[in-house]
Amino acid sequence: MTDGRNQERTLVLLRHAKAEQSPGTPDVERRLTARGHADAAAAGAWLARHGLLPDVVLCSAARRTRQTWHGVALGMTGSPPEGGPTGSSPVVRYEQAAYEASPEELLELVRSVAPTAGTVLLVAHNPGISLLSALLDPERADQDGLRTTDLVVHRPSTAWPDLVSAPLTTRHTARG
């Protein structure tokens, strides 16, 4: 087992998929649309095709982010038509603190990950998730922020507890 010091790390930030506008429904309980479910599965397939299977998933506890993660997980295992390779099961943490979180609060969640984790997937909301990407790499972050089912890949050179910055190397908008 490695101690995580010389390990390559990857942080994937994912804004949740398209959610319903449901008057009278609390925001935290909003569900994904049919398009949102398809886009989440496409995001999982893209992650699998690019070898970005997470060791740890940090997911907001809101319904739409949990549904997004479920769709991503299905997409990673090859269930959708464009599927990919099945990986080992990640540790999944549903985090109340990720709902309406500031970029600094999201960064603290990432810093709490075990140093031995190689790839971390954070599924959260705007504006926090977009602002976290900009905090980690102000020069390469999309100034318009992440759209629904946008993925950005950051490559930190430090251990998770020491994370301050990380170059953004890839971005992708998943559409099913």
CYANA upper distance limits for C-alpha pairs under 8 A (distance plus 0.5 A):
  2 THR  CA      7 GLN  CA      8.37
  2 THR  CA    116 THR  CA      7.02
  3 ASP  CA    115 PRO  CA      7.53
  3 ASP  CA    116 THR  CA      6.41
  4 GLY  CA    115 PRO  CA      5.66
  4 GLY  CA    116 THR  CA      4.90
  4 GLY  CA    117 ALA  CA      7.84
  4 GLY  CA    159 ALA  CA      7.50
  5 ARG  CA    115 PRO  CA      8.15
  5 ARG  CA    158 THR  CA      8.41
  5 ARG  CA    159 ALA  CA      7.02
  7 GLN  CA    116 THR  CA      8.22
  7 GLN  CA    118 GLY  CA      7.39
  8 GLU  CA    118 GLY  CA      6.74
  8 GLU  CA    155 ARG  CA      8.45
  8 GLU  CA    156 PRO  CA      8.42
  8 GLU  CA    157 SER  CA      7.86
  9 ARG  CA    117 ALA  CA      8.02
  9 ARG  CA    118 GLY  CA      5.20
  9 ARG  CA    119 THR  CA      6.27
  9 ARG  CA    155 ARG  CA      6.50
  9 ARG  CA    156 PRO  CA      6.32
  9 ARG  CA    157 SER  CA      7.52
  9 ARG  CA    159 ALA  CA      8.36
 10 THR  CA    118 GLY  CA      6.72
 10 THR  CA    119 THR  CA      5.13
 10 THR  CA    120 VAL  CA      6.78
 10 THR  CA    153 VAL  CA      7.38
 10 THR  CA    154 HIS  CA      6.46
 10 THR  CA    155 ARG  CA      5.34
 10 THR  CA    156 PRO  CA      6.96
 11 LEU  CA    119 THR  CA      6.39
 11 LEU  CA    120 VAL  CA      5.44
 11 LEU  CA    121 LEU  CA      6.56
 11 LEU  CA    122 LEU  CA      8.09
 11 LEU  CA    153 VAL  CA      6.32
 11 LEU  CA    154 HIS  CA      5.57
 11 LEU  CA    155 ARG  CA      6.73
 11 LEU  CA    156 PRO  CA      7.80
 12 VAL  CA    119 THR  CA      8.00
 12 VAL  CA    120 VAL  CA      6.62
 12 VAL  CA    121 LEU  CA      5.23
 12 VAL  CA    122 LEU  CA      6.74
 12 VAL  CA    151 LEU  CA      7.13
 12 VAL  CA    152 VAL  CA      6.20
 12 VAL  CA    153 VAL  CA      5.07
 12 VAL  CA    154 HIS  CA      6.79
 13 LEU  CA    121 LEU  CA      6.48
 13 LEU  CA    122 LEU  CA      5.49
 13 LEU  CA    123 VAL  CA      6.81
 13 LEU  CA    124 ALA  CA      8.33
 13 LEU  CA    129 ILE  CA      7.43
 13 LEU  CA    133 SER  CA      8.03
 13 LEU  CA    151 LEU  CA      6.10
 13 LEU  CA    152 VAL  CA      5.79
 13 LEU  CA    153 VAL  CA      6.99
 13 LEU  CA    154 HIS  CA      8.47
 14 LEU  CA    121 LEU  CA      7.76
 14 LEU  CA    122 LEU  CA      6.57
 14 LEU  CA    123 VAL  CA      5.36
 14 LEU  CA    124 ALA  CA      7.03
 14 LEU  CA    129 ILE  CA      8.04
 14 LEU  CA    149 THR  CA      6.75
 14 LEU  CA    150 ASP  CA      6.26
 14 LEU  CA    151 LEU  CA      5.13
 14 LEU  CA    152 VAL  CA      7.25
 15 ARG  CA    123 VAL  CA      6.36
 15 ARG  CA    124 ALA  CA      5.88
 15 ARG  CA    125 HIS  CA      6.04
 15 ARG  CA    126 ASN  CA      7.49
 15 ARG  CA    129 ILE  CA      7.12
 15 ARG  CA    146 LEU  CA      6.99
 15 ARG  CA    147 ARG  CA      7.34
 15 ARG  CA    148 THR  CA      6.03
 15 ARG  CA    149 THR  CA      5.76
 15 ARG  CA    150 ASP  CA      6.20
 15 ARG  CA    151 LEU  CA      7.40
 16 HIS  CA     40 ALA  CA      8.40
 16 HIS  CA     64 ARG  CA      7.09
 16 HIS  CA     65 THR  CA      5.73
 16 HIS  CA     68 THR  CA      6.24
 16 HIS  CA    123 VAL  CA      6.73
 16 HIS  CA    124 ALA  CA      6.54
 16 HIS  CA    125 HIS  CA      6.83
 16 HIS  CA    148 THR  CA      6.22
 16 HIS  CA    149 THR  CA      5.98
 16 HIS  CA    150 ASP  CA      8.48
 17 ALA  CA     32 LEU  CA      7.20
 17 ALA  CA     36 GLY  CA      5.16
 17 ALA  CA     37 HIS  CA      7.61
 17 ALA  CA     39 ASP  CA      6.97
 17 ALA  CA     40 ALA  CA      6.47
 17 ALA  CA     64 ARG  CA      7.72
 17 ALA  CA     65 THR  CA      7.98
 17 ALA  CA     68 THR  CA      6.33
 17 ALA  CA    148 THR  CA      5.37
 17 ALA  CA    149 THR  CA      5.13
 18 LYS  CA     32 LEU  CA      6.24
 18 LYS  CA     33 THR  CA      6.51
 18 LYS  CA     35 ARG  CA      7.21
 18 LYS  CA     36 GLY  CA      4.81
 18 LYS  CA     37 HIS  CA      8.41
 18 LYS  CA     39 ASP  CA      8.48
 18 LYS  CA    148 THR  CA      6.11
 18 LYS  CA    149 THR  CA      7.77
 19 ALA  CA     30 ARG  CA      6.90
 19 ALA  CA     31 ARG  CA      5.98
 19 ALA  CA     32 LEU  CA      4.52
 19 ALA  CA     33 THR  CA      5.73
 19 ALA  CA     36 GLY  CA      6.86
 19 ALA  CA     64 ARG  CA      6.91
 20 GLU  CA     30 ARG  CA      6.65
 20 GLU  CA     31 ARG  CA      6.25
 20 GLU  CA     32 LEU  CA      6.26
 20 GLU  CA     33 THR  CA      5.96
 21 GLN  CA     30 ARG  CA      7.76
 22 SER  CA     30 ARG  CA      7.16
 25 THR  CA     29 GLU  CA      7.06
 25 THR  CA     30 ARG  CA      7.19
 26 PRO  CA     30 ARG  CA      7.34
 28 VAL  CA     62 ALA  CA      5.33
 28 VAL  CA     63 ARG  CA      6.73
 28 VAL  CA     64 ARG  CA      8.20
 28 VAL  CA     99 TYR  CA      8.46
 29 GLU  CA     62 ALA  CA      6.79
 29 GLU  CA     63 ARG  CA      5.67
 29 GLU  CA     64 ARG  CA      7.70
 30 ARG  CA     62 ALA  CA      8.35
 30 ARG  CA     63 ARG  CA      6.66
 30 ARG  CA     64 ARG  CA      6.45
 31 ARG  CA     63 ARG  CA      6.59
 31 ARG  CA     64 ARG  CA      5.56
 31 ARG  CA     67 GLN  CA      8.02
 32 LEU  CA     36 GLY  CA      5.69
 32 LEU  CA     37 HIS  CA      6.73
 32 LEU  CA     64 ARG  CA      6.03
 32 LEU  CA     67 GLN  CA      7.37
 32 LEU  CA     68 THR  CA      8.09
 33 THR  CA     37 HIS  CA      6.91
 34 ALA  CA     38 ALA  CA      6.95
 35 ARG  CA     39 ASP  CA      6.53
 35 ARG  CA    176 GLY  CA      7.69
 36 GLY  CA     40 ALA  CA      6.58
 36 GLY  CA     68 THR  CA      8.04
 36 GLY  CA    149 THR  CA      8.42
 37 HIS  CA     41 ALA  CA      6.94
 37 HIS  CA     67 GLN  CA      8.07
 37 HIS  CA     68 THR  CA      7.37
 37 HIS  CA     71 GLY  CA      6.55
 38 ALA  CA     42 ALA  CA      6.77
 38 ALA  CA     71 GLY  CA      8.06
 38 ALA  CA    175 ARG  CA      7.56
 38 ALA  CA    176 GLY  CA      5.09
 39 ASP  CA     43 ALA  CA      6.66
 39 ASP  CA    149 THR  CA      7.01
 39 ASP  CA    174 ALA  CA      6.06
 39 ASP  CA    175 ARG  CA      4.99
 39 ASP  CA    176 GLY  CA      4.88
 40 ALA  CA     44 GLY  CA      6.92
 40 ALA  CA     68 THR  CA      5.84
 40 ALA  CA     69 TRP  CA      7.77
 40 ALA  CA     70 HIS  CA      8.47
 40 ALA  CA     71 GLY  CA      5.34
 40 ALA  CA     72 VAL  CA      5.49
 40 ALA  CA     75 GLY  CA      7.91
 40 ALA  CA    149 THR  CA      7.10
 40 ALA  CA    174 ALA  CA      7.71
 40 ALA  CA    175 ARG  CA      8.32
 40 ALA  CA    176 GLY  CA      8.05
 41 ALA  CA     45 ALA  CA      6.78
 41 ALA  CA     71 GLY  CA      5.10
 41 ALA  CA     72 VAL  CA      5.26
 41 ALA  CA     73 ALA  CA      7.84
 41 ALA  CA     74 LEU  CA      6.61
 41 ALA  CA     75 GLY  CA      4.66
 41 ALA  CA     76 MET  CA      8.03
 41 ALA  CA     80 PRO  CA      7.22
 41 ALA  CA    176 GLY  CA      7.46
 42 ALA  CA     46 TRP  CA      6.65
 42 ALA  CA     72 VAL  CA      7.70
 42 ALA  CA     75 GLY  CA      6.55
 42 ALA  CA     80 PRO  CA      8.27
 42 ALA  CA     82 GLU  CA      8.03
 42 ALA  CA     83 GLY  CA      8.46
 42 ALA  CA    174 ALA  CA      6.10
 42 ALA  CA    175 ARG  CA      6.43
 42 ALA  CA    176 GLY  CA      5.54
 43 ALA  CA     47 LEU  CA      6.72
 43 ALA  CA     72 VAL  CA      6.30
 43 ALA  CA     75 GLY  CA      7.41
 43 ALA  CA    149 THR  CA      7.49
 43 ALA  CA    151 LEU  CA      8.23
 43 ALA  CA    173 THR  CA      8.34
 43 ALA  CA    174 ALA  CA      5.45
 43 ALA  CA    175 ARG  CA      7.89
 44 GLY  CA     48 ALA  CA      6.71
 44 GLY  CA     71 GLY  CA      7.60
 44 GLY  CA     72 VAL  CA      4.41
 44 GLY  CA     73 ALA  CA      6.47
 44 GLY  CA     74 LEU  CA      7.39
 44 GLY  CA     75 GLY  CA      4.66
 44 GLY  CA     76 MET  CA      4.92
 44 GLY  CA     77 THR  CA      8.48
 44 GLY  CA     83 GLY  CA      8.33
 45 ALA  CA     49 ARG  CA      6.64
 45 ALA  CA     72 VAL  CA      7.84
 45 ALA  CA     75 GLY  CA      5.03
 45 ALA  CA     76 MET  CA      5.36
 45 ALA  CA     77 THR  CA      8.21
 45 ALA  CA     78 GLY  CA      7.45
 45 ALA  CA     80 PRO  CA      8.18
 45 ALA  CA     82 GLU  CA      6.82
 45 ALA  CA     83 GLY  CA      5.26
 45 ALA  CA     84 GLY  CA      5.94
 46 TRP  CA     50 HIS  CA      6.74
 46 TRP  CA     76 MET  CA      8.22
 46 TRP  CA     84 GLY  CA      8.27
 46 TRP  CA    174 ALA  CA      8.02
 47 LEU  CA     51 GLY  CA      6.70
 47 LEU  CA     52 LEU  CA      5.38
 47 LEU  CA     53 LEU  CA      6.74
 47 LEU  CA     76 MET  CA      7.23
 48 ALA  CA     52 LEU  CA      6.32
 48 ALA  CA     53 LEU  CA      6.38
 48 ALA  CA     75 GLY  CA      8.37
 48 ALA  CA     76 MET  CA      5.61
 48 ALA  CA     77 THR  CA      8.29
 48 ALA  CA     83 GLY  CA      8.02
 48 ALA  CA     84 GLY  CA      5.52
 48 ALA  CA     85 PRO  CA      6.40
 48 ALA  CA     86 THR  CA      8.10
 49 ARG  CA     83 GLY  CA      8.35
 49 ARG  CA     84 GLY  CA      6.03
 49 ARG  CA     85 PRO  CA      7.77
 52 LEU  CA    119 THR  CA      7.43
 53 LEU  CA     76 MET  CA      8.00
 53 LEU  CA     87 GLY  CA      6.94
 53 LEU  CA    119 THR  CA      7.45
 54 PRO  CA     90 PRO  CA      6.45
 54 PRO  CA    118 GLY  CA      8.12
 54 PRO  CA    119 THR  CA      5.26
 54 PRO  CA    120 VAL  CA      5.80
 54 PRO  CA    121 LEU  CA      6.36
 55 ASP  CA     88 SER  CA      8.48
 55 ASP  CA     89 SER  CA      7.98
 55 ASP  CA     90 PRO  CA      5.07
 55 ASP  CA     91 VAL  CA      6.75
 55 ASP  CA    117 ALA  CA      6.31
 55 ASP  CA    118 GLY  CA      6.86
 55 ASP  CA    119 THR  CA      5.84
 55 ASP  CA    120 VAL  CA      6.53
 56 VAL  CA     90 PRO  CA      5.65
 56 VAL  CA     91 VAL  CA      5.21
 56 VAL  CA     92 VAL  CA      6.38
 56 VAL  CA     93 ARG  CA      8.17
 56 VAL  CA    113 VAL  CA      8.16
 56 VAL  CA    117 ALA  CA      7.27
 56 VAL  CA    119 THR  CA      7.19
 56 VAL  CA    120 VAL  CA      5.42
 56 VAL  CA    121 LEU  CA      6.86
 57 VAL  CA     90 PRO  CA      7.10
 57 VAL  CA     91 VAL  CA      6.63
 57 VAL  CA     92 VAL  CA      5.15
 57 VAL  CA     93 ARG  CA      6.56
 57 VAL  CA    120 VAL  CA      6.34
 57 VAL  CA    121 LEU  CA      5.26
 57 VAL  CA    122 LEU  CA      6.43
 57 VAL  CA    123 VAL  CA      8.07
 58 LEU  CA     92 VAL  CA      6.69
 58 LEU  CA     93 ARG  CA      5.52
 58 LEU  CA     94 TYR  CA      6.66
 58 LEU  CA     95 GLU  CA      7.16
 58 LEU  CA    109 LEU  CA      8.20
 58 LEU  CA    110 VAL  CA      8.27
 58 LEU  CA    120 VAL  CA      7.97
 58 LEU  CA    121 LEU  CA      6.67
 58 LEU  CA    122 LEU  CA      5.25
 58 LEU  CA    123 VAL  CA      6.78
 59 CYS  CA     65 THR  CA      7.00
 59 CYS  CA     66 ARG  CA      7.18
 59 CYS  CA     69 TRP  CA      7.80
 59 CYS  CA     92 VAL  CA      7.85
 59 CYS  CA     93 ARG  CA      6.61
 59 CYS  CA     94 TYR  CA      5.32
 59 CYS  CA     95 GLU  CA      6.29
 59 CYS  CA     98 ALA  CA      7.59
 59 CYS  CA    122 LEU  CA      6.36
 59 CYS  CA    123 VAL  CA      5.22
 59 CYS  CA    124 ALA  CA      6.77
 60 SER  CA     65 THR  CA      6.33
 60 SER  CA     66 ARG  CA      7.43
 60 SER  CA     94 TYR  CA      6.09
 60 SER  CA     95 GLU  CA      5.39
 60 SER  CA     96 GLN  CA      6.39
 60 SER  CA     97 ALA  CA      7.66
 60 SER  CA     98 ALA  CA      5.21
 60 SER  CA     99 TYR  CA      5.93
 60 SER  CA    123 VAL  CA      6.81
 60 SER  CA    124 ALA  CA      5.94
 60 SER  CA    125 HIS  CA      8.45
 61 ALA  CA     65 THR  CA      7.28
 61 ALA  CA     66 ARG  CA      6.82
 61 ALA  CA     94 TYR  CA      5.58
 61 ALA  CA     95 GLU  CA      5.82
 61 ALA  CA     96 GLN  CA      5.60
 61 ALA  CA     98 ALA  CA      7.80
 61 ALA  CA     99 TYR  CA      7.33
 62 ALA  CA     66 ARG  CA      6.82
 62 ALA  CA     96 GLN  CA      8.15
 62 ALA  CA     99 TYR  CA      7.11
 63 ARG  CA     67 GLN  CA      6.59
 64 ARG  CA     68 THR  CA      6.50
 65 THR  CA     69 TRP  CA      6.65
 65 THR  CA    123 VAL  CA      6.78
 65 THR  CA    124 ALA  CA      6.90
 65 THR  CA    125 HIS  CA      8.47
 66 ARG  CA     70 HIS  CA      6.73
 66 ARG  CA     94 TYR  CA      8.32
 67 GLN  CA     71 GLY  CA      6.74
 68 THR  CA     72 VAL  CA      6.64
 68 THR  CA    123 VAL  CA      8.37
 69 TRP  CA     73 ALA  CA      6.55
 69 TRP  CA    123 VAL  CA      7.63
 70 HIS  CA     74 LEU  CA      6.84
 71 GLY  CA     75 GLY  CA      6.65
 72 VAL  CA     76 MET  CA      6.64
 73 ALA  CA     77 THR  CA      6.96
 74 LEU  CA     78 GLY  CA      7.24
 74 LEU  CA     79 SER  CA      6.21
 74 LEU  CA     80 PRO  CA      7.66
 75 GLY  CA     79 SER  CA      6.40
 75 GLY  CA     80 PRO  CA      6.18
 75 GLY  CA     82 GLU  CA      8.48
 75 GLY  CA     83 GLY  CA      6.10
 75 GLY  CA     84 GLY  CA      7.72
 76 MET  CA     83 GLY  CA      6.75
 76 MET  CA     84 GLY  CA      6.11
 76 MET  CA     85 PRO  CA      7.10
 76 MET  CA     86 THR  CA      6.75
 76 MET  CA     87 GLY  CA      8.26
 77 THR  CA     83 GLY  CA      7.03
 77 THR  CA     84 GLY  CA      6.52
 77 THR  CA     85 PRO  CA      6.40
 77 THR  CA     86 THR  CA      4.92
 77 THR  CA     87 GLY  CA      7.72
 78 GLY  CA     82 GLU  CA      7.58
 78 GLY  CA     83 GLY  CA      4.09
 78 GLY  CA     84 GLY  CA      5.19
 78 GLY  CA     85 PRO  CA      6.78
 78 GLY  CA     86 THR  CA      7.29
 79 SER  CA     83 GLY  CA      6.43
 95 GLU  CA     99 TYR  CA      8.13
 97 ALA  CA    101 ALA  CA      6.81
 97 ALA  CA    105 GLU  CA      8.10
 98 ALA  CA    105 GLU  CA      7.99
 98 ALA  CA    106 LEU  CA      6.75
 98 ALA  CA    109 LEU  CA      8.46
 98 ALA  CA    124 ALA  CA      6.79
 98 ALA  CA    125 HIS  CA      8.35
 99 TYR  CA    124 ALA  CA      7.41
 99 TYR  CA    125 HIS  CA      7.36
100 GLU  CA    125 HIS  CA      7.40
100 GLU  CA    126 ASN  CA      8.35
100 GLU  CA    128 GLY  CA      7.51
101 ALA  CA    105 GLU  CA      6.21
101 ALA  CA    106 LEU  CA      6.72
101 ALA  CA    125 HIS  CA      8.48
101 ALA  CA    128 GLY  CA      6.21
102 SER  CA    106 LEU  CA      6.84
102 SER  CA    127 PRO  CA      8.22
102 SER  CA    128 GLY  CA      5.36
102 SER  CA    131 LEU  CA      8.33
102 SER  CA    132 LEU  CA      8.42
103 PRO  CA    107 LEU  CA      6.57
103 PRO  CA    128 GLY  CA      5.29
103 PRO  CA    129 ILE  CA      6.98
103 PRO  CA    130 SER  CA      8.48
103 PRO  CA    131 LEU  CA      6.04
103 PRO  CA    132 LEU  CA      4.91
103 PRO  CA    135 LEU  CA      7.89
104 GLU  CA    108 GLU  CA      6.77
104 GLU  CA    132 LEU  CA      7.68
105 GLU  CA    109 LEU  CA      7.02
106 LEU  CA    110 VAL  CA      6.95
106 LEU  CA    128 GLY  CA      7.80
106 LEU  CA    129 ILE  CA      8.05
106 LEU  CA    132 LEU  CA      7.59
107 LEU  CA    111 ARG  CA      6.64
107 LEU  CA    132 LEU  CA      7.48
107 LEU  CA    163 LEU  CA      8.35
108 GLU  CA    112 SER  CA      6.84
109 LEU  CA    113 VAL  CA      7.66
110 VAL  CA    120 VAL  CA      8.36
110 VAL  CA    122 LEU  CA      8.39
110 VAL  CA    160 TRP  CA      7.10
110 VAL  CA    161 PRO  CA      8.23
111 ARG  CA    160 TRP  CA      5.26
111 ARG  CA    161 PRO  CA      4.69
111 ARG  CA    162 ASP  CA      7.35
111 ARG  CA    163 LEU  CA      6.91
112 SER  CA    160 TRP  CA      7.62
112 SER  CA    161 PRO  CA      6.75
113 VAL  CA    117 ALA  CA      7.57
113 VAL  CA    160 TRP  CA      6.82
113 VAL  CA    161 PRO  CA      7.85
114 ALA  CA    160 TRP  CA      7.82
115 PRO  CA    159 ALA  CA      6.45
115 PRO  CA    160 TRP  CA      6.31
115 PRO  CA    161 PRO  CA      7.76
124 ALA  CA    128 GLY  CA      8.11
124 ALA  CA    129 ILE  CA      6.47
125 HIS  CA    129 ILE  CA      6.12
126 ASN  CA    130 SER  CA      6.51
126 ASN  CA    131 LEU  CA      8.37
126 ASN  CA    146 LEU  CA      7.93
127 PRO  CA    131 LEU  CA      6.57
127 PRO  CA    145 GLY  CA      8.22
128 GLY  CA    132 LEU  CA      6.52
129 ILE  CA    133 SER  CA      6.96
129 ILE  CA    146 LEU  CA      8.06
130 SER  CA    134 ALA  CA      6.89
130 SER  CA    145 GLY  CA      5.44
130 SER  CA    146 LEU  CA      5.92
131 LEU  CA    135 LEU  CA      6.51
131 LEU  CA    145 GLY  CA      7.93
132 LEU  CA    136 LEU  CA      6.70
133 SER  CA    137 ASP  CA      6.72
133 SER  CA    138 PRO  CA      8.08
133 SER  CA    141 ALA  CA      6.53
133 SER  CA    152 VAL  CA      8.16
133 SER  CA    154 HIS  CA      8.49
133 SER  CA    168 LEU  CA      8.26
134 ALA  CA    138 PRO  CA      5.00
134 ALA  CA    139 GLU  CA      8.13
134 ALA  CA    140 ARG  CA      8.11
134 ALA  CA    141 ALA  CA      5.43
134 ALA  CA    142 ASP  CA      7.99
134 ALA  CA    143 GLN  CA      8.48
135 LEU  CA    165 SER  CA      7.65
136 LEU  CA    154 HIS  CA      8.42
136 LEU  CA    164 VAL  CA      7.02
136 LEU  CA    165 SER  CA      4.67
136 LEU  CA    166 ALA  CA      5.64
136 LEU  CA    167 PRO  CA      7.44
136 LEU  CA    168 LEU  CA      8.34
137 ASP  CA    141 ALA  CA      6.46
137 ASP  CA    165 SER  CA      6.74
137 ASP  CA    166 ALA  CA      6.50
137 ASP  CA    167 PRO  CA      5.98
137 ASP  CA    168 LEU  CA      6.62
140 ARG  CA    167 PRO  CA      8.18
140 ARG  CA    168 LEU  CA      6.69
141 ALA  CA    145 GLY  CA      8.08
141 ALA  CA    168 LEU  CA      7.53
142 ASP  CA    146 LEU  CA      7.69
146 LEU  CA    150 ASP  CA      6.03
146 LEU  CA    151 LEU  CA      8.21
147 ARG  CA    173 THR  CA      8.22
148 THR  CA    173 THR  CA      8.39
149 THR  CA    173 THR  CA      6.45
149 THR  CA    174 ALA  CA      6.11
149 THR  CA    175 ARG  CA      8.10
150 ASP  CA    171 ARG  CA      7.78
150 ASP  CA    172 HIS  CA      6.30
150 ASP  CA    173 THR  CA      4.86
150 ASP  CA    174 ALA  CA      6.78
151 LEU  CA    171 ARG  CA      6.07
151 LEU  CA    172 HIS  CA      5.67
151 LEU  CA    173 THR  CA      6.67
151 LEU  CA    174 ALA  CA      8.03
152 VAL  CA    168 LEU  CA      7.41
152 VAL  CA    169 THR  CA      8.18
152 VAL  CA    170 THR  CA      6.23
152 VAL  CA    171 ARG  CA      4.85
152 VAL  CA    172 HIS  CA      7.01
153 VAL  CA    168 LEU  CA      6.20
153 VAL  CA    169 THR  CA      6.22
153 VAL  CA    170 THR  CA      5.57
153 VAL  CA    171 ARG  CA      6.76
154 HIS  CA    166 ALA  CA      5.99
154 HIS  CA    167 PRO  CA      5.82
154 HIS  CA    168 LEU  CA      4.78
154 HIS  CA    169 THR  CA      6.31
154 HIS  CA    170 THR  CA      7.89
155 ARG  CA    166 ALA  CA      5.81
155 ARG  CA    167 PRO  CA      6.06
155 ARG  CA    168 LEU  CA      7.08
155 ARG  CA    169 THR  CA      7.42
156 PRO  CA    163 LEU  CA      7.47
156 PRO  CA    165 SER  CA      7.22
156 PRO  CA    166 ALA  CA      4.81
156 PRO  CA    167 PRO  CA      7.24
157 SER  CA    166 ALA  CA      7.40
158 THR  CA    162 ASP  CA      6.50
158 THR  CA    163 LEU  CA      6.44
159 ALA  CA    163 LEU  CA      6.87
